[in-house]
Amino acid sequence: MEKIKLHDKTFRLSIPYGEIESAIDAVARKINDAYRGVEGTKAILCVLNGAIMFTSELMKRLDFDTELITMKLSSYAGTASTGEVRETMTISGDVRGKHLLIVEDIIDSGRTIEVLYNMMKDAGAADIRICTMLLKPGCYVKEIPIDFVAKNIPDDFIVGFGLDYDELGRNYKDIYVLDA
């Protein structure tokens, strides 16, 4: 579909599914290389709800054993960040002593990833790496390194492939941008 309507807004096609798949293939190869030879328990922390589709696709491409842990954080209302990161569902497992890969759908300012990184450090993860499907490099203002980026994008509001506008739009396999 070239355009979709969610609530009161219209979105146009931005990143087709084939391009998303290629980006996931490429980032999975980098992750596999980075974890080759790493001893000990590895765990993926899927940040719900947005990263669920990306995490699912990514895990199919990883060639090492890993646990899956989830938690839910929220910082958006409508199309804008509230500036406050809230934990809306507690972590589903223990990260203590594990090689942790945090998987996010999108990183813009970095507030959420900074809060999450510090939470996981305090929880005792052996080491922490960060992977995001999408990064808005022009918006990222934090010091925490983003280890794996599937795709850089401009500072636009997007939906699809797990990303939502007031809980709608996650189910689309393509990514759509707000139509001005």
Order of alpha helices (4+ residues) and beta strands (2+ residues): beta-beta-alpha-beta-alpha-beta-beta-beta-alpha-beta-beta-beta-beta
